[in-house]
């Protein structure tokens, strides 16, 4: 039985915009954390590119939010 509390959210659900992205950083120690959320795909990828261009050893990743 599905009710509002158990239904999966999808792109048609107005409370979860379909095109929100986040930017993650992973340090040398393997710890990961969110740097930014709620970005457009273009803005998230631009942020990743800017940090990677600085030559930091950390790993940066843009991911679609669910």
Secondary structure, DSSP 8 states (H G I E B T S, - for coil): ---TTTS---TT-TTS-TT-EEEEEE-TTS-EEEEEEEE-HHHHHHHHHHHHHTT-SSEEEEEE--
